[in-house]
């Protein structure tokens, strides 16, 4: 039987830890559009939404959407084995 990864917030199950990590960012608010409130499944989808719907530039999108290094501000732990941000 395959291992299942369950969301502690809503109980939804995923077949991979990566999928659960993407989903966790949604609960943390990291995938919610600051301009219209739309909730995306993944951060990449939020970036596409901002570009297509709100016509934002790449620089404007970077200002609104957290980068990997900033996800910890949303309470989302980084993936195991993912590169960690360098101390400044």
C-alpha positions in Angstrom: 0.0 0.0 0.0 1.3 3.5 -0.9 2.2 5.9 1.8 -0.3 8.8 2.3 0.4 12.3 3.5 -2.5 13.9 5.3 -3.1 17.6 5.9 -3.4 18.3 9.6 -5.6 21.3 8.9 -8.3 19.9 6.7 -7.6 16.1 6.5 -7.0 15.9 2.8 -4.6 13.2 1.7 -1.8 13.3 -0.8 0.3 10.7 -2.4 3.5 12.7 -2.1 5.1 15.0 0.5 5.7 17.6 -2.2 2.0 17.8 -3.0 1.1 18.2 0.7 3.7 21.0 1.0 2.1 22.8 -2.0 -1.3 22.4 -0.3 0.0 23.6 3.1 0.9 26.9 1.5 -2.7 27.4 0.6 -3.8 27.2 4.3 -0.9 29.5 5.3 -2.3 32.2 2.9 0.8 32.1 0.6 -1.4 31.4 -2.4 -4.1 34.0 -1.9 -4.2 37.0 -4.3 -3.7 40.2 -2.4 -5.6 42.1 -5.1 -8.8 40.1 -5.4 -8.7 37.3 -2.8 -8.6 34.4 -5.2 -7.0 31.3 -3.6 -4.7 29.3 -5.9 -3.7 25.7 -5.4 0.0 26.5 -5.9 2.3 29.6 -5.6 3.1 29.2 -9.3 -0.6 29.4 -10.2 -0.9 32.6 -8.1 2.0 34.1 -10.1 0.3 33.2 -13.4 -2.9 34.7 -12.1 -1.2 38.0 -11.2 0.4 38.2 -14.6 -2.6 37.3 -16.7 -5.5 38.7 -14.8 -3.9 41.8 -13.1 -1.3 42.4 -15.8 1.5 42.8 -13.3 5.2 42.9 -14.2 7.6 40.3 -12.9 9.0 42.8 -10.5 5.5 43.6 -9.1 4.8 39.9 -8.8 8.0 39.3 -6.8 7.0 42.1 -4.4 3.6 40.4 -3.8 4.4 36.7 -3.8 6.9 35.3 -1.3 10.0 33.5 -2.6 11.0 30.1 -1.2 13.3 31.7 1.3 10.3 33.8 2.7 7.8 30.9 3.0 8.9 30.4 6.7 7.1 33.7 7.4 3.9 32.0 6.5 4.6 29.1 8.9 5.3 26.7 6.1 8.4 24.5 6.8 10.7 24.1 3.8 10.8 20.7 2.1 13.3 18.2 3.5 16.5 18.4 1.6 15.6 21.8 0.0 18.4 24.4 0.0 18.1 26.6 3.0 18.5 30.4 2.9 21.9 31.7 3.8 22.2 33.7 7.0 22.6 37.4 6.4 
